[in-house]
């Protein structure tokens, strides 16, 4: 009974399919199902159960054979182009163009200012790394207690072109902070720490940070604005123009120890033209330059000693007749130092 039910169920499900195949492929609708118990087969005709399935033919759309032109080959003519704009239209167009040009100019100027600002900040950051801020402990350590033996090396510029915007860097010696350039300590020996402490206190109080005063650009013009009274040493302010762009800068005598010695030479030669007018500053720079030259000579002797070479000159004490020497113009081409050597026997 169950098998007959299944057979009838399958016959009902498959009959529409065979009917469709009969119409399309010519498959006969006669189906046979095995009887239960192997009793042959029972034939079921399609007429017994006749579900009519209608298959509609597909609809095929037919398009006209003529070619349809989507775009015309005739040129598009704008009648408005032939019309000349009136005066009001011309003014409007010119005003719009001027507005666009002004807007572009403002953008370019803003971009240029931003670029210059970024370059200046990058330069300042680099100089801050090269020239850390001085403190009393650092100054005492580098000048007196443990002076550096490598101060003669350039640290900021290695350019040898010596142009207006990149001058030849003469290394700064930390001993410049103890040069006896002020008259008050002119006769105080280096072995006396009192003079050192007075100078250190003066510089730390009145000088600017070194990264703000040192520059690779040459000084092209100098103007002394007047003396500045302090509690310890006399001071003076300088207004200078530097580089090919003639940028204005200011510094005082307290900042000279942080400037390139090449700047000392330039200021010295300018003041030399009016020596009587600028006598105190002139003498100060003269002492700085001579003390620097002596430091370079002492470094030559130290280098010869390290290299186990016998120096051909004998270092002497610092000359005490700086004020009696006749000043002369200092030339930056062909640097040299003259020493008086001891005569050797047999020469």
VENDA-V458968 format. One line per field, one symbol per residue. psi: psi as a letter, one per 20 degrees, with the letter a starting at -180 (. if undefined). A space follows every 50 residues. Layout:
BEGIN
psi: ???
END
This chain:
BEGIN
psi: hhhhggghghghhighghgghhhgikpqipqppqrpjklbqpppqihgom opppopqqpoppqqhqppohqqipqppoihhippqahhggggghhgghgg ggghghgggghgghghggghhggghghhhhnqpqrgggghghgggmqqik iipqihpjpjhlrhinrpopqpphihijpmhqhhjhjprhioighghggg hgghhiqrqhihhpqiqqpiqpppirqpprigqqrqpppqpqrhilppqq rrhiihiirphhhggghghghhhmghhkgghghghgggghhghhhgghhg ggghghjkpoqjqoqrrpqjkgiiqpqrpppipmpqppqoqppqpj.
END
